Amino acid sequence: MRTFHLPRRRPRPLPRLSSAMALTGAAVLAASGLTLAMAPAAAAAVNSGESYTVTNLNSGKCVDARAAGTANATAVQQYACNGTAAQNWVFTATSGGYFQVGSAAGTAQVWDDSNVSSADGSLIQLWTYGGGNNQQWLPVLESGSTYHFVNRFSGKCLDVPSASTADSVQLQQYTCNGTAAQSFNLSSGGGGTGNPPGGFVVSEAQFNQMFPNRNAFYTYSGLTAALSAYPGFATTGSTTVQKQEAAAFLANVDHETGGLVYVTEIDQSGNYCASESYGCPAGTYAYYGRGPLQISWNYNYKAAGDALGIDLLDNPYLVQNDASVAWKTGLWFWDTSTGGGSMTSHDAMVNGAGFGQTIRAINGGLECNGNNTAEMQDRINDYQQFTQILGVPAGSNLSC
């Protein structure tokens, strides 16, 4: 399949408050011992009785009941996310914004400070809930769906010892310090991929946070309706990988459209009618850039339409008039085009090649190998912001 993407630079919207800046206040409060003063209002976002997967921001691994245990003294550890019930946690409100956090396999077995201690390093286990303060946790919102959890008895935070990224490390409580080892992403649904209701790893609230100035054309419902065209998108691999792929796609979209502001290319005077047997039935100048990845040229419209079962060669205007069609063309390019690279953007993210390879597939000829590094860095900045919103690490190999 021949595909070509002509890069177009557009004015950017006004700068947004970065997630890193938003986290600063929480970190300062935590370090000064004032965490509890800010917590009750933040904790309201966690729904009592709902199940969640809980993923550490530093390691990308899930809070897990060791060996899927439900007995007293079962270690609460981090482990590679696998979608099992051992990583599915039911939050049940107690009082004052606090929750008991029980295993979905046995909700009476809850996160418990094993020593009923105020000391750093006290290990966390499962134990039958008895109403103890050492069994209650306050979710403190940091950004998006990322929280730290404060123990009611000790006032200390749930923590991964030494910021480890290894499997089977038992969690502890430790003085709140604002580090990623104490930050955890909550994904509702539990027991599966950890996706929010509706099946996509990006919730509508997170989507709106990513694109606060977006054009009304680019609807969240249009995006979710388009997902069926490429069912492997953001559903392949662990929950962390799924969210990284979604963040990578949306980061490139953000860059191409100025924050989902532009539906079409600003300058539509270009002749993107290549010499092909099928010609340009919609008109010589009808194949300008459109949609979230701004596809252009008659042969791209022909190839995308054939793949999607939509006549885009004769009707390229569907891409600017139907949000679902627009999103489908973006997913088509993401899943099928290697551009200047050796793999598709989808393959790059699910096989661990890294975000930099998505830049190479989309616009490598102009931004990779030391060319336009400012444009490349803008994509990377977007990706890092979006992974932070989704509560997952950005991973390695970010540049190209």
N, C-alpha and C positions, 0 to 999 in steps of 0.2 A: 504494500500500500504506500503510495507516495503522499506525504504530508509536508506542509510547509507553513511555518508560522512567522509572519512578519511582525517584529516587535514594534510597539507604538508606545511612546511615553506620553503620559497624561498628567495634568496638574493633580497634585495630591490634596486631599481634604486637610483641614486644619489638624495639627498634631493631636493625638489622643494621649490621655494619661496612661503611661505604661503600667503594666501589672507590677513591674519591679518597684515603681514609685508608690503604687497602692499598697504594696506589702511593707513599705518602710515603716509606716505608722504602727502596724501590728507588731513588727519586730522590736521597735523602740519600747512600746508598752510592755511587751513580754519581758524584755531585758530589765526593765525598771520595776518589775513586780506588779504592774498595774493591769495584768491580763484580765482578771476577773471583773474589773470595772466596766469593760467594754463588751463582755460576753453575752449577757442575756438577750439583747436585741439581735445579735448575730445568730444566736442559736435557733431562732425562730424558723430559719430556712430548712431545718431538718425536721422531717415529718414523723411523728410518733407512730409506731406500728409498721413503718415502711422498712424494707430490706435494702441494703446497700453493699456494694463492694467498696473496699477501702484501700486505696493505692498510695504507697509512699512516693512523694514527689522526687526524692533523691534517687531512690533505687529503681523506681518503676515497678516494684513488686507489691503483691497484695498481702494484707493482713490475713492470717491463716491459722486455723486450729491444727496443731501438729498431728499428722497421721489421721486427720479427720476425726479426732477424738472429741468426745462429749463428757468425759469423766472429770471429776474434780482434779485439779492440778495439771490439766492438759496445757502445755505451753502455747501462748499466743505468740506467733512468730511472723516473719515475712517469708514469702515464697513466691516463685514465679506464678503469675496469674493463670489460672486454669479453668475458671468458671464453675468450679465444684461448690457444693454446699458448705464445704469447710472454709470457703472464702466469702460466704454470704452472711451478713450481720444485720440483725433486726434491732433498730433503735426504738426503745420504749421510754417515754418521758416519765420522770419521777417528780421533781419539783424544782422551781427556780431556774429552769432552763437546762437542767441536767438530765442525762439519759443513762439507763442501763443498756449495755450493748451485748445482746445475746446471740449465740450461734443459731443459725436457721435450722440446724439439725437438732437443736435442743435449746429453746430460747431461755430456759431457766438458767442455763450455763453462761455466765457473763464475764466480761473483762474484769479482772480482779487484781488489785495490788497485793501480791502474794504475802507480803510481810506486814500489811496494815501499817505502813511505814511512811515517814516524811523524808526519808533519805534518798539521795540520788542512787540510781542503779537498782532499785527494787524491781524485781522481775514481774511481768504481767502473765497471768494464767487465766484459765477458765475455772469458775467456782460457782456453785449453786447460789443464786441470788438470795440474800437475806436482808436487804435494805441497808447494808453498810455503806458509809460514805466512800470507802475505798473501792466500791463497786459502781460508782457513778462518775460520769464524765461529761464535761461541758464542751460542746463543739464551738470553737471560736472562728468565725469566718475571716479568711484572709483575702481571697479574691476568687471570683467565679464560684466554683464548687470545691475550693480548697480550704481546709480547716486545720487547726491544731486542737488537740483534745486535752483538757485540764482535769486532773483527778480532784474530786471534791474533798477528799481527806487531806491530801498533801499539798494541793495547789501547784503540782508539777505536771509536766507535759508528757504525753505518750511519745516515745522516742526510740529510734533504731540505734543501738549502741555503736559508737564510733562511726556513725554515718555509713555503716556497712551496706554493700550492695549484694551480699551473698545470700543464698537460700538458707533457711532453717535458723536464722538468727532470732533468738527470743527477744521480744520487745521489753522495754523497761520504762520507768518513769525517770524524768530528769528535769532539772531546772529549765524553765522555758527560756529559749534563747533565739527564737526566730529563724533557725536554720531549716533547710529542706528536709533534714532527718526527722523533723518534728511536724512536717506538713504532709497532709494526706488528702487525696481527692476522693470525694464521695460520688459514686455512680449508682443511681437508683435502679432497681430491678433485681439485682443480685442473681445468684444461681445460674448465670448464663454468661453472656458477653459483658454484662455490666452496662449495657446501653440504656439511655433514658427511655421513657415510654415513647413508642413510635418506632423504635428499632435503630435509630441513628445515634452514633456515639456523641454527637454534638446536640445539646438541647436547644430549644428555641431561644431560651434566655442567654445561653452562651453565644449563639449565633448573633443575637442582637448586640451583645457586648463586643463581639469582634468587629461588627459593622454598624457603629452608631449613626453614621451619616448616609447609610445606603439608600439607593434609589428604590422607591416602592415597588418597582418592577421585580426586583430580585427577592421574591418571597421565600420564606423558610418552607412553606408547603410545596412550592415549586421544586425546591431542592429535594425534599424527601420523596416527592412523586417521581422524580427522575432516577432515584437510586435503583429501582427495579431493572433499569436498562443494563446495569453492571453490578450484579449482586455480590461480586467479590470485593467491591470497593468498601473500605473501612469495616469489613467484616472478616478479614483474613488475619490469622495469627492471634496473638494474645490481645487482651484489652488495650495494653499499652501500645502495641503496634497499630491497632485499629485507630486509636486516637491520634497517633503520630501521622498516619496517612491522611486522616481527615484534616489535621492541622496543616500538613504540607500542601494539600490541594487548595485549601482556603487561603493560605498565605500567598500562593502564586496567583490566585484569583484576585486577592486584595491588591497585589502589585499591578496586575494587568488592567484593572478597572478603576484604579484610584479609590479603593475602599468600597467597591460595588456601587460606585456612582455612575459610571458610564456603561450604557447598554450597547452603544455602537461606537465605531471609530469617529473621532471628531472630524477629521478631514476625509470626506467620502468621494474625493475626486480621482482617487487612484484607479487604474485599470488593472483589476485582478482577474482578468479573463485570459487564462493560458490557452494555447492552441491544443485543443482536445477534440476528439471525434464528436463528442456530445455538445460541444460549443458552450454558449452562455445564453440559454433561452430566456433568462430573466432580464437580460440586458448587459451590455459590456461593462457597465460600472456598478453592477448590483451585488458584487461579491466582496464588499468591504468587511472589515472586522466587526464581529458581533458576539455578544454573549460573555460569559465569565472568563473564558480564555481567548476571546476575540479571534475566532477562526475566520480566515479569509481565503480567497482564491476559489475559482469554480471547482477545481478537483477536490478540495477539502470539503466543500458543500456536497459534492456528489458522493464522496466516500463516507462522510458522516451520515448522510441521508440513507445510503444503502445499508449501512450497519444498523441504523436505528429503525428502518422501515418507514421512513418519512421522506417525501419528495422535497428535498431541500435545494436541489439544482433548479427546479422550476419555481420554488417558493422559498427563497432564502430569507424573506421577510418574516417567516415564522419564528426565526431565532430571536428577533427583536420584539415580537408580539406575544409570544407564549413562553412564560417563565419556565415551565417544565421542559420544553424543547430546548431553550437556551442552556439550562443546566445539563441536559443530556449531551449537548455538543461538547461542553466542557469535560464531562466524564468520558466521552468517546476519545477525545484527544489525550486525556490523562492515561487511559487504559490501553491505547493502541499505538501511540506515536513514540518513536525513539528520538526523533529530531536529530540533533547533533551528537547524541550519545549512542550507547550500545544496548540500552534497555528502556522500557517504558517507565514512566513515573511511578505507576502502581508497583511494578516489579522492584524498582529501586527501594521503595519504602517497606514492602513486605519481606524483602530478602536481605535487608540490613545494609544496603549500599549507602544509604544516607540521603539527606535532603539535597545535598549538592548535586546529586545525579538528576534530581527533578529539574533543577535549573538548567542543566546541560540538555535535557530532553526538550525543554520548552524554548530556551533562548541561548543555548550554549555558544553559538557562533559569535554572539556579540557580548556576552557577559562572562564567559569562562576563560581559563588560561591567561589570566592577568589582563583581560580586556576591560570592560566597563565594570570595575569593582564596586562602584557606588551603587549601581543598579542591583548587582548581585547581593550586596550587603543589605539593601532595603528588603529584599525577599527573606533573607536570613532573619532580620529583625522581626518581620511579621511572623515568621514561623516560631521563633522563640517566644513571642508574646502569646501566640495562639496555643502552643503546648502548655504554657503556664496557666492559661485559662482552663484548659482541659485537665490540668493536674498531672501531666506526664513529663518525663525528661525529654529534651530535644534530641538526645543521642549524639553520635559523632559524625564526622564527614559532612559538615554543614556547607562548606564552600566547594566550588568547582574550579 
